[in-house]
Amino acid sequence: MLAQQRQSAILDLIRQHGGVRVSHLVSRFGVSDMTIRRDLEVLAERGLVDKVHGGATLAGPGSAEEPGFAAKSIRQQAEKRAIARRAASLVEPGMAVALSAGTTTAALARLLAEVRGLTVVTNSIPVADALYQDPRADQTVVLTGGIRTPSDALTGPVAESAIGTLNVDLLFLGVHGMSPRTGFTTPNLLEAGVNRCLVGSARRLVVLADHTKWETIGIATIAALEAADILITDTGLPPEGRTLIGEQVGELILVEPA
């Protein structure tokens, strides 16, 4: 197992149990005490965990705390890849689609680089970069201007004005959290405004959210659960979440991480 994969698995355990001991991780992963401590140090430096004597606990973010793109990119990598693959199957040549900011939408962008005749609207710098790395002459990428956030999203009135004039077939929306009470949320107020504009520009809304987003709540609501035509998540979503979400979204799609 690569260090990045092990760190992602450690973070999953900490999220499940609230905290773990170094001795337990040493036994579970079959590596040295020093290796585990280095892994925890990496996670702590990224603001994902708090180191305590003999182990680590989950860092307790507030509803307005926003992790950076790099910090989010190591979380639930297998789940995000599976979600992105399923989302890509919804895209047909010649479509106009929008991708919001997020690590899952960035994974989707890499897959969409092969779709011919596609127009992609995004306020995400990593999404645009993914499409520009291997550009196609028959693709158009529209990157909004705006104020850059920690998640590498472009926000504010410039971005909102640009999006407000456009109409797309599908919006693939990444979210910070989802809950029956608060809907789909983000920890960034400016990003919420842009995302609402994206929702308004789209004929159909497809939300991409791995299971850890369940019952996570950001300060600003983007849309209610019932606004989603499709929600793609992974099989780690608990039974309660499957029932409650399934009753409200148009279609719930569960994917198996590979």
Backbone as CSV, one residue per row, in Angstrom:
resi,resn,N_x,N_y,N_z,CA_x,CA_y,CA_z,C_x,C_y,C_z
1,MET,0.847,-1.197,0.000,0.000,0.000,0.000,0.883,1.247,0.000
2,LEU,0.572,2.166,-0.905,1.322,3.414,-0.963,1.003,4.295,0.246
3,ALA,1.939,5.192,0.579,1.753,6.059,1.752,0.467,6.863,1.641
4,GLN,0.179,7.400,0.451,-1.025,8.219,0.266,-2.291,7.389,0.478
5,GLN,-2.270,6.138,0.004,-3.429,5.256,0.205,-3.601,4.927,1.681
6,ARG,-2.491,4.663,2.372,-2.562,4.347,3.796,-3.079,5.545,4.589
7,GLN,-2.617,6.725,4.242,-3.084,7.931,4.942,-4.573,8.154,4.728
8,SER,-5.059,7.890,3.523,-6.491,8.013,3.252,-7.278,7.004,4.075
9,ALA,-6.756,5.771,4.191,-7.431,4.743,4.987,-7.419,5.102,6.477
10,ILE,-6.305,5.660,6.953,-6.217,6.099,8.352,-7.249,7.192,8.623
11,LEU,-7.355,8.138,7.693,-8.325,9.217,7.866,-9.752,8.669,7.914
12,ASP,-10.052,7.665,7.090,-11.378,7.035,7.121,-11.661,6.440,8.502
13,LEU,-10.657,5.755,9.068,-10.825,5.155,10.398,-11.079,6.218,11.462
14,ILE,-10.337,7.297,11.374,-10.504,8.375,12.357,-11.885,9.004,12.217
15,ARG,-12.355,9.162,10.981,-13.698,9.705,10.769,-14.768,8.776,11.341
16,GLN,-14.570,7.467,11.203,-15.546,6.484,11.691,-15.605,6.442,13.208
17,HIS,-14.424,6.526,13.849,-14.359,6.296,15.291,-14.069,7.556,16.104
18,GLY,-13.777,8.657,15.432,-13.481,9.892,16.142,-12.037,10.018,16.567
19,GLY,-11.323,8.897,16.611,-9.919,8.905,17.001,-9.350,7.492,16.935
20,VAL,-8.035,7.373,16.835,-7.373,6.067,16.811,-6.061,6.158,17.587
21,ARG,-5.581,4.983,18.027,-4.291,4.915,18.699,-3.238,4.446,17.703
22,VAL,-2.015,4.909,17.892,-0.909,4.522,17.025,-0.735,3.007,17.032
23,SER,-0.822,2.397,18.199,-0.628,0.944,18.313,-1.635,0.171,17.468
24,HIS,-2.882,0.659,17.433,-3.908,-0.006,16.623,-3.579,0.101,15.136
25,LEU,-3.091,1.273,14.707,-2.768,1.474,13.300,-1.554,0.643,12.891
26,VAL,-0.581,0.527,13.778,0.598,-0.302,13.503,0.173,-1.738,13.236
27,SER,-0.719,-2.263,14.090,-1.210,-3.629,13.933,-2.053,-3.787,12.677
28,ARG,-2.883,-2.825,12.392,-3.816,-2.929,11.256,-3.091,-2.877,9.906
29,PHE,-2.082,-2.004,9.799,-1.435,-1.814,8.510,-0.095,-2.537,8.378
30,GLY,0.365,-3.126,9.463,1.593,-3.912,9.396,2.829,-3.104,9.068
31,VAL,2.882,-1.877,9.582,4.045,-1.013,9.363,4.588,-0.581,10.724
32,SER,5.685,0.144,10.712,6.327,0.532,11.964,5.605,1.680,12.652
33,ASP,5.908,1.796,13.942,5.389,2.908,14.739,5.797,4.242,14.111
34,MET,7.034,4.337,13.656,7.533,5.579,13.084,6.786,5.933,11.794
35,THR,6.468,4.923,10.980,5.739,5.165,9.733,4.359,5.739,10.022
36,ILE,3.674,5.152,11.007,2.341,5.644,11.369,2.421,7.072,11.889
37,ARG,3.412,7.349,12.703,3.543,8.710,13.241,3.814,9.715,12.125
38,ARG,4.573,9.308,11.111,4.799,10.189,9.960,3.486,10.420,9.208
39,ASP,2.698,9.346,9.058,1.402,9.485,8.382,0.498,10.469,9.124
40,LEU,0.465,10.350,10.441,-0.365,11.250,11.246,0.144,12.680,11.171
41,GLU,1.452,12.818,11.083,2.037,14.161,10.955,1.594,14.815,9.642
42,VAL,1.582,14.031,8.559,1.147,14.542,7.257,-0.313,14.977,7.325
43,LEU,-1.155,14.137,7.921,-2.580,14.459,8.034,-2.805,15.683,8.922
44,ALA,-1.999,15.782,9.992,-2.133,16.934,10.895,-1.705,18.218,10.202
45,GLU,-0.635,18.166,9.408,-0.161,19.349,8.685,-1.197,19.840,7.677
46,ARG,-2.004,18.914,7.167,-3.058,19.280,6.214,-4.337,19.719,6.920
47,GLY,-4.319,19.719,8.246,-5.481,20.172,8.995,-6.614,19.169,9.073
48,LEU,-6.315,17.887,8.797,-7.373,16.874,8.759,-7.559,16.168,10.102
49,VAL,-6.486,16.094,10.915,-6.563,15.446,12.219,-5.812,16.283,13.244
50,ASP,-6.095,16.010,14.514,-5.338,16.610,15.612,-4.540,15.508,16.281
51,LYS,-3.230,15.685,16.391,-2.398,14.692,17.070,-2.571,14.821,18.573
52,VAL,-2.738,13.682,19.240,-2.825,13.631,20.700,-1.846,12.571,21.187
53,HIS,-1.658,12.512,22.501,-0.717,11.542,23.054,-1.153,10.115,22.703
54,GLY,-0.291,9.407,21.943,-0.565,8.014,21.610,-1.462,7.800,20.411
55,GLY,-1.860,8.887,19.720,-2.746,8.693,18.576,-3.171,9.997,17.940
56,ALA,-4.388,10.009,17.398,-4.907,11.203,16.729,-6.423,11.192,16.790
57,THR,-6.991,12.389,16.733,-8.442,12.544,16.698,-8.815,13.366,15.479
58,LEU,-10.071,13.281,15.109,-10.543,14.041,13.959,-10.542,15.519,14.289
59,ALA,-9.978,16.315,13.390,-10.040,17.763,13.563,-11.489,18.199,13.459
60,GLY,-11.902,19.081,14.353,-13.301,19.475,14.413,-13.573,20.774,13.691
61,PRO,-13.826,20.717,12.364,-14.066,21.949,11.628,-15.410,22.564,11.942
62,GLY,-15.483,23.877,11.932,-16.755,24.555,12.048,-17.437,24.608,10.700
63,SER,-18.652,25.093,10.675,-19.416,25.091,9.432,-18.874,26.072,8.412
64,ALA,-17.977,26.984,8.838,-17.391,27.932,7.899,-15.932,27.619,7.593
65,GLU,-15.402,26.517,8.111,-14.007,26.168,7.862,-13.902,25.417,6.551
66,GLU,-13.009,25.858,5.681,-12.903,25.292,4.342,-11.513,24.710,4.120
67,PRO,-11.384,23.370,3.967,-10.092,22.777,3.657,-9.639,23.193,2.259
68,GLY,-8.332,23.241,2.057,-7.815,23.559,0.737,-7.971,22.395,-0.220
69,PHE,-7.746,22.665,-1.528,-7.910,21.625,-2.549,-6.970,20.457,-2.289
70,ALA,-5.716,20.749,-1.936,-4.746,19.676,-1.705,-5.159,18.785,-0.540
71,ALA,-5.692,19.389,0.517,-6.128,18.607,1.670,-7.295,17.693,1.306
72,LYS,-8.216,18.199,0.518,-9.384,17.397,0.144,-9.041,16.313,-0.865
73,SER,-7.985,16.526,-1.633,-7.686,15.606,-2.728,-7.241,14.230,-2.250
74,ILE,-6.750,14.113,-1.007,-6.307,12.795,-0.528,-7.442,12.019,0.134
75,ARG,-8.595,12.621,0.277,-9.706,11.950,0.950,-10.510,11.105,-0.035
76,GLN,-10.887,9.888,0.371,-11.816,9.030,-0.361,-11.494,8.969,-1.853
77,GLN,-10.239,8.685,-2.181,-9.828,8.718,-3.583,-10.537,7.653,-4.418
78,ALA,-10.661,6.433,-3.897,-11.324,5.364,-4.656,-12.789,5.697,-4.891
79,GLU,-13.441,6.237,-3.865,-14.852,6.614,-3.998,-15.028,7.699,-5.055
80,LYS,-14.158,8.698,-5.027,-14.273,9.798,-5.985,-14.048,9.332,-7.409
81,ARG,-13.097,8.409,-7.601,-12.856,7.886,-8.950,-14.076,7.135,-9.463
82,ALA,-14.692,6.327,-8.602,-15.878,5.565,-9.014,-17.046,6.490,-9.323
83,ILE,-17.232,7.518,-8.509,-18.306,8.491,-8.746,-18.068,9.223,-10.062
84,ALA,-16.827,9.617,-10.313,-16.501,10.339,-11.542,-16.755,9.470,-12.771
85,ARG,-16.397,8.192,-12.703,-16.620,7.301,-13.844,-18.111,7.191,-14.166
86,ARG,-18.936,7.056,-13.120,-20.380,6.944,-13.351,-20.939,8.259,-13.898
87,ALA,-20.445,9.377,-13.393,-20.908,10.672,-13.881,-20.544,10.859,-15.348
88,ALA,-19.354,10.427,-15.741,-18.910,10.585,-17.128,-19.822,9.846,-18.093
89,SER,-20.438,8.759,-17.635,-21.324,7.981,-18.506,-22.595,8.745,-18.876
90,LEU,-22.890,9.832,-18.172,-24.078,10.636,-18.455,-23.830,11.678,-19.544
91,VAL,-22.572,11.874,-19.903,-22.199,12.940,-20.839,-22.113,12.386,-22.255
92,GLU,-22.757,13.089,-23.194,-22.752,12.693,-24.599,-22.053,13.761,-25.435
93,PRO,-21.469,13.359,-26.563,-20.808,14.338,-27.439,-21.756,15.471,-27.822
94,GLY,-21.215,16.681,-27.864,-21.999,17.838,-28.258,-22.750,18.522,-27.143
95,MET,-22.693,17.975,-25.942,-23.391,18.582,-24.808,-22.675,19.836,-24.326
96,ALA,-23.423,20.666,-23.611,-22.855,21.765,-22.822,-23.054,21.395,-21.363
97,VAL,-21.968,21.286,-20.619,-22.048,20.880,-19.225,-21.303,21.885,-18.362
98,ALA,-21.693,21.963,-17.102,-20.994,22.801,-16.132,-20.451,21.921,-15.026
99,LEU,-19.255,22.244,-14.552,-18.642,21.542,-13.432,-18.299,22.564,-12.366
100,SER,-18.811,22.374,-11.166,-18.450,23.261,-10.057,-17.065,22.892,-9.551
101,ALA,-16.568,23.661,-8.596,-15.275,23.359,-7.990,-15.385,22.129,-7.108
102,GLY,-14.272,21.399,-6.972,-14.240,20.239,-6.085,-13.283,19.187,-6.596
103,THR,-12.857,18.309,-5.717,-11.912,17.267,-6.116,-12.593,16.172,-6.930
104,THR,-13.868,15.906,-6.664,-14.575,14.886,-7.450,-14.862,15.400,-8.854
105,THR,-15.242,16.671,-8.977,-15.463,17.227,-10.305,-14.149,17.325,-11.084
106,ALA,-13.042,17.539,-10.386,-11.733,17.555,-11.064,-11.413,16.172,-11.616
107,ALA,-11.760,15.125,-10.855,-11.572,13.758,-11.353,-12.450,13.506,-12.577
108,LEU,-13.665,14.025,-12.562,-14.559,13.894,-13.707,-13.992,14.622,-14.922
109,ALA,-13.425,15.806,-14.719,-12.884,16.592,-15.836,-11.834,15.809,-16.604
110,ARG,-11.010,15.046,-15.909,-9.967,14.271,-16.585,-10.580,13.232,-17.521
111,LEU,-11.758,12.717,-17.154,-12.436,11.733,-18.003,-13.135,12.401,-19.184
112,LEU,-13.606,13.615,-18.986,-14.332,14.315,-20.047,-13.405,14.831,-21.142
113,ALA,-12.116,14.799,-20.905,-11.160,15.270,-21.916,-11.261,14.460,-23.208
114,GLU,-11.870,13.277,-23.143,-11.980,12.417,-24.323,-13.292,12.600,-25.074
115,VAL,-14.214,13.389,-24.549,-15.540,13.524,-25.163,-15.490,14.595,-26.253
116,ARG,-15.918,14.242,-27.456,-15.815,15.191,-28.578,-16.969,16.189,-28.560
117,GLY,-16.677,17.376,-29.071,-17.697,18.392,-29.258,-18.286,18.942,-27.977
118,LEU,-17.560,18.817,-26.875,-18.092,19.192,-25.565,-17.790,20.658,-25.254
119,THR,-18.763,21.328,-24.640,-18.529,22.651,-24.075,-18.623,22.533,-22.561
120,VAL,-17.575,22.965,-21.864,-17.522,22.847,-20.406,-17.420,24.240,-19.797
121,VAL,-18.363,24.545,-18.925,-18.350,25.791,-18.157,-17.921,25.462,-16.736
122,THR,-16.967,26.189,-16.198,-16.523,25.894,-14.829,-15.983,27.147,-14.141
123,ASN,-16.093,27.162,-12.833,-15.454,28.195,-12.018,-14.291,27.603,-11.237
124,SER,-13.825,26.434,-11.679,-12.770,25.709,-10.973,-11.466,25.737,-11.769
125,ILE,-10.411,26.223,-11.164,-9.105,26.252,-11.821,-8.581,24.830,-12.084
126,PRO,-8.649,23.877,-11.112,-8.187,22.509,-11.392,-8.991,21.822,-12.496
127,VAL,-10.295,22.087,-12.570,-11.111,21.492,-13.645,-10.627,22.000,-14.996
128,ALA,-10.441,23.312,-15.114,-9.957,23.877,-16.373,-8.566,23.343,-16.718
129,ASP,-7.697,23.235,-15.711,-6.349,22.716,-15.940,-6.397,21.294,-16.491
130,ALA,-7.283,20.459,-15.921,-7.397,19.071,-16.360,-7.779,18.987,-17.837
131,LEU,-8.631,19.885,-18.279,-9.065,19.880,-19.676,-8.032,20.526,-20.597
132,TYR,-7.265,21.477,-20.077,-6.247,22.146,-20.890,-4.989,21.295,-21.056
133,GLN,-4.762,20.320,-20.182,-3.547,19.517,-20.249,-3.475,18.707,-21.542
134,ASP,-4.639,18.272,-22.034,-4.692,17.522,-23.285,-5.835,18.079,-24.126
135,PRO,-5.671,19.297,-24.628,-6.782,20.000,-25.273,-7.231,19.349,-26.579
136,ARG,-8.535,19.462,-26.845,-9.105,18.994,-28.108,-9.590,20.209,-28.894
137,ALA,-9.377,20.176,-30.200,-9.803,21.299,-31.030,-11.319,21.436,-31.075
138,ASP,-12.034,20.330,-30.806,-13.492,20.362,-30.884,-14.155,20.570,-29.523
139,GLN,-13.372,20.913,-28.507,-13.920,21.213,-27.185,-13.752,22.702,-26.873
140,THR,-14.736,23.228,-26.126,-14.661,24.610,-25.657,-14.720,24.611,-24.137
141,VAL,-13.773,25.285,-23.496,-13.748,25.395,-22.042,-13.955,26.858,-21.669
142,VAL,-14.994,27.119,-20.888,-15.310,28.468,-20.435,-14.975,28.563,-18.951
143,LEU,-13.938,29.310,-18.609,-13.529,29.494,-17.217,-13.957,30.886,-16.761
144,THR,-14.798,30.927,-15.756,-15.255,32.221,-15.248,-14.105,32.942,-14.558
145,GLY,-14.164,34.236,-14.510,-13.242,34.987,-13.666,-13.770,34.997,-12.244
146,GLY,-13.135,35.782,-11.391,-13.622,35.916,-10.032,-12.536,35.850,-8.983
147,ILE,-12.964,35.794,-7.747,-12.076,35.770,-6.581,-11.792,34.328,-6.204
148,ARG,-10.516,33.986,-6.048,-10.111,32.603,-5.784,-10.303,32.250,-4.315
149,THR,-10.869,31.063,-4.057,-11.077,30.566,-2.700,-10.033,29.503,-2.361
150,PRO,-9.973,29.028,-1.085,-9.023,27.966,-0.728,-9.211,26.677,-1.522
151,SER,-10.432,26.424,-2.030,-10.675,25.214,-2.818,-10.444,25.450,-4.304
152,ASP,-9.768,26.557,-4.640,-9.434,26.894,-6.025,-10.663,27.137,-6.886
153,ALA,-11.720,27.667,-6.276,-12.908,28.088,-7.011,-12.830,29.581,-7.276
154,LEU,-13.412,30.010,-8.378,-13.514,31.434,-8.696,-14.933,31.882,-8.353
155,THR,-15.034,32.928,-7.534,-16.321,33.318,-6.982,-16.535,34.823,-7.102
156,GLY,-17.685,35.277,-6.589,-17.976,36.698,-6.547,-18.784,37.169,-7.738
157,PRO,-19.021,38.480,-7.821,-19.917,39.030,-8.847,-19.450,38.784,-10.271
158,VAL,-18.148,38.752,-10.522,-17.656,38.508,-11.884,-18.063,37.113,-12.341
159,ALA,-17.835,36.116,-11.472,-18.201,34.737,-11.808,-19.714,34.597,-11.956
160,GLU,-20.461,35.195,-11.036,-21.922,35.080,-11.077,-22.485,35.723,-12.344
161,SER,-21.934,36.859,-12.747,-22.390,37.533,-13.955,-22.142,36.680,-15.189
162,ALA,-20.977,36.060,-15.264,-20.649,35.221,-16.417,-21.587,34.025,-16.519
163,ILE,-21.830,33.378,-15.396,-22.678,32.178,-15.391,-24.132,32.529,-15.682
164,GLY,-24.562,33.705,-15.234,-25.959,34.096,-15.379,-26.426,34.228,-16.812
165,THR,-25.508,34.316,-17.774,-25.877,34.464,-19.186,-25.871,33.135,-19.931
166,LEU,-25.547,32.036,-19.247,-25.341,30.753,-19.912,-26.434,29.739,-19.584
167,ASN,-26.579,28.767,-20.482,-27.521,27.657,-20.276,-26.816,26.356,-20.635
168,VAL,-26.851,25.381,-19.726,-26.153,24.118,-19.955,-27.116,22.946,-19.788
169,ASP,-26.729,21.811,-20.385,-27.561,20.616,-20.297,-27.484,19.962,-18.921
170,LEU,-26.272,19.861,-18.399,-26.042,19.208,-17.111,-25.115,20.050,-16.255
171,LEU,-25.405,20.091,-14.967,-24.450,20.630,-13.992,-24.008,19.501,-13.084
172,PHE,-22.695,19.295,-12.996,-22.129,18.357,-12.041,-21.641,19.180,-10.848
173,LEU,-22.319,19.031,-9.742,-22.086,19.865,-8.562,-21.392,19.071,-7.463
174,GLY,-20.210,19.536,-7.049,-19.555,18.981,-5.878,-19.986,19.754,-4.648
175,VAL,-20.162,19.077,-3.523,-20.652,19.729,-2.311,-19.782,19.371,-1.111
176,HIS,-19.838,20.227,-0.098,-19.122,20.000,1.156,-19.906,19.059,2.063
177,GLY,-21.239,19.169,2.026,-22.065,18.340,2.882,-23.472,18.206,2.339
178,MET,-24.201,17.220,2.882,-25.603,17.031,2.510,-26.371,16.504,3.711
179,SER,-27.546,17.067,3.905,-28.368,16.738,5.064,-29.821,17.021,4.717
180,PRO,-30.765,16.204,5.209,-32.183,16.480,4.940,-32.616,17.845,5.455
181,ARG,-32.018,18.303,6.537,-32.422,19.577,7.137,-31.859,20.766,6.383
182,THR,-30.604,20.677,5.947,-29.942,21.842,5.340,-29.718,21.699,3.845
183,GLY,-29.979,20.536,3.275,-29.745,20.318,1.853,-28.268,20.180,1.531
184,PHE,-27.877,20.617,0.342,-26.482,20.575,-0.093,-25.807,21.882,0.324
185,THR,-24.669,21.778,0.998,-24.059,22.953,1.605,-22.581,23.112,1.256
186,THR,-22.070,24.320,1.540,-20.668,24.659,1.349,-20.219,25.519,2.525
187,PRO,-18.926,25.501,2.899,-18.447,26.360,3.987,-18.078,27.760,3.523
188,ASN,-18.227,28.044,2.227,-17.796,29.327,1.683,-19.001,30.094,1.154
189,LEU,-19.273,31.268,1.721,-20.455,32.043,1.339,-20.396,32.498,-0.121
190,LEU,-19.228,32.950,-0.582,-19.104,33.382,-1.968,-19.295,32.214,-2.930
191,GLU,-18.743,31.067,-2.573,-18.879,29.896,-3.433,-20.339,29.445,-3.513
192,ALA,-21.071,29.609,-2.421,-22.491,29.250,-2.422,-23.246,30.067,-3.461
193,GLY,-22.937,31.360,-3.554,-23.616,32.214,-4.518,-23.368,31.776,-5.947
194,VAL,-22.126,31.439,-6.269,-21.787,30.978,-7.609,-22.465,29.645,-7.902
195,ASN,-22.457,28.748,-6.917,-23.080,27.446,-7.124,-24.580,27.569,-7.359
196,ARG,-25.222,28.512,-6.674,-26.656,28.727,-6.925,-26.878,29.208,-8.362
197,CYS,-25.981,30.055,-8.854,-26.079,30.500,-10.241,-25.894,29.323,-11.205
198,LEU,-24.961,28.441,-10.894,-24.747,27.255,-11.722,-26.003,26.382,-11.751
199,VAL,-26.626,26.200,-10.579,-27.860,25.416,-10.509,-28.933,26.045,-11.393
200,GLY,-29.025,27.367,-11.348,-30.022,28.057,-12.137,-29.777,27.987,-13.635
201,SER,-28.529,27.747,-14.040,-28.190,27.709,-15.462,-28.419,26.347,-16.100
202,ALA,-28.678,25.321,-15.286,-28.670,23.944,-15.784,-30.075,23.361,-15.968
203,ARG,-30.214,22.582,-17.041,-31.471,21.879,-17.273,-31.622,20.730,-16.287
204,ARG,-30.509,20.071,-15.943,-30.537,18.969,-14.976,-29.361,19.114,-14.015
205,LEU,-29.612,18.789,-12.742,-28.595,18.892,-11.696,-28.165,17.503,-11.253
206,VAL,-26.855,17.246,-11.371,-26.268,15.986,-10.922,-25.284,16.306,-9.801
207,VAL,-25.572,15.836,-8.593,-24.707,16.087,-7.440,-23.754,14.913,-7.259
208,LEU,-22.472,15.224,-7.065,-21.432,14.215,-6.830,-20.952,14.360,-5.394
209,ALA,-21.196,13.348,-4.562,-20.863,13.463,-3.133,-20.565,12.093,-2.557
210,ASP,-19.346,11.882,-2.070,-19.048,10.602,-1.445,-19.742,10.500,-0.084
211,HIS,-19.706,9.314,0.506,-20.521,9.029,1.699,-20.153,9.886,2.911
212,THR,-18.912,10.407,2.949,-18.517,11.203,4.112,-19.224,12.550,4.153
213,LYS,-19.857,12.948,3.057,-20.577,14.220,3.027,-21.927,14.132,3.745
214,TRP,-22.385,12.907,4.020,-23.665,12.722,4.694,-23.623,13.311,6.103
215,GLU,-24.585,14.165,6.406,-24.730,14.836,7.704,-23.564,15.772,8.030
216,THR,-22.755,16.124,7.020,-21.807,17.220,7.161,-22.522,18.494,6.720
217,ILE,-22.359,19.563,7.484,-23.122,20.783,7.214,-22.183,21.980,7.099
218,GLY,-22.235,22.659,5.965,-21.513,23.902,5.768,-22.401,25.086,6.106
219,ILE,-21.829,26.265,6.176,-22.573,27.431,6.634,-23.664,27.871,5.656
220,ALA,-23.461,27.604,4.366,-24.397,28.111,3.352,-25.023,26.978,2.557
221,THR,-26.344,27.049,2.385,-27.058,26.065,1.583,-27.028,26.466,0.109
222,ILE,-26.720,25.507,-0.738,-26.734,25.724,-2.185,-28.112,25.408,-2.757
223,ALA,-28.652,24.258,-2.369,-29.946,23.818,-2.872,-30.493,22.745,-1.947
224,ALA,-31.801,22.549,-1.973,-32.431,21.479,-1.212,-32.138,20.137,-1.879
225,LEU,-32.257,19.055,-1.114,-31.998,17.734,-1.678,-32.883,17.459,-2.881
226,GLU,-34.153,17.878,-2.817,-35.080,17.570,-3.905,-34.750,18.313,-5.198
227,ALA,-33.823,19.261,-5.142,-33.422,19.971,-6.367,-32.569,19.091,-7.278
228,ALA,-31.980,18.032,-6.726,-31.086,17.167,-7.497,-31.889,16.184,-8.349
229,ASP,-31.628,16.200,-9.651,-32.229,15.190,-10.521,-31.554,13.843,-10.288
230,ILE,-30.246,13.878,-10.049,-29.467,12.669,-9.792,-28.452,12.964,-8.690
231,LEU,-28.281,12.041,-7.766,-27.195,12.103,-6.789,-26.372,10.842,-6.944
232,ILE,-25.082,11.010,-7.218,-24.172,9.869,-7.324,-23.287,9.855,-6.093
233,THR,-23.353,8.760,-5.341,-22.528,8.596,-4.145,-22.029,7.157,-4.125
234,ASP,-21.342,6.769,-3.061,-20.786,5.421,-3.004,-21.515,4.573,-1.979
235,THR,-21.205,3.285,-1.989,-21.914,2.320,-1.150,-21.588,2.462,0.328
236,GLY,-20.668,3.358,0.674,-20.407,3.636,2.086,-21.495,4.456,2.741
237,LEU,-22.418,5.005,1.959,-23.530,5.773,2.528,-24.370,4.855,3.413
238,PRO,-24.608,5.224,4.682,-25.342,4.346,5.604,-26.797,4.151,5.172
239,PRO,-27.436,3.067,5.641,-28.826,2.783,5.257,-29.783,3.946,5.493
240,GLU,-29.614,4.642,6.619,-30.486,5.773,6.907,-30.356,6.845,5.829
241,GLY,-29.111,7.108,5.425,-28.882,8.099,4.393,-29.479,7.675,3.059
242,ARG,-29.341,6.397,2.730,-29.902,5.901,1.469,-31.422,6.100,1.445
243,THR,-32.064,5.822,2.563,-33.522,5.962,2.623,-33.950,7.410,2.517
244,LEU,-33.342,8.270,3.345,-33.758,9.674,3.384,-33.445,10.406,2.079
245,ILE,-32.258,10.142,1.535,-31.892,10.797,0.284,-32.728,10.242,-0.868
246,GLY,-32.910,8.920,-0.876,-33.677,8.294,-1.943,-35.103,8.797,-2.033
247,GLU,-35.645,9.237,-0.909,-37.012,9.759,-0.894,-37.100,11.172,-1.459
248,GLN,-35.962,11.877,-1.561,-36.008,13.289,-1.928,-35.385,13.612,-3.287
249,VAL,-34.292,12.954,-3.657,-33.676,13.256,-4.950,-34.415,12.504,-6.052
250,GLY,-34.238,12.974,-7.298,-34.896,12.316,-8.401,-34.443,10.874,-8.575
251,GLU,-33.112,10.660,-8.539,-32.538,9.323,-8.682,-31.281,9.231,-7.845
252,LEU,-31.178,8.186,-7.040,-29.983,7.930,-6.222,-29.193,6.816,-6.863
253,ILE,-27.935,7.101,-7.200,-27.042,6.103,-7.809,-25.912,5.802,-6.847
254,LEU,-25.743,4.530,-6.489,-24.670,4.081,-5.604,-23.606,3.361,-6.415
255,VAL,-22.352,3.725,-6.213,-21.262,3.082,-6.928,-20.343,2.376,-5.935
256,GLU,-19.690,1.335,-6.414,-18.771,0.556,-5.575,-17.347,1.031,-5.839
257,PRO,-16.640,1.520,-4.805,-15.248,1.949,-5.009,-14.394,0.769,-5.473
258,ALA,-13.489,1.035,-6.393,-12.623,-0.027,-6.901,-11.209,0.141,-6.381
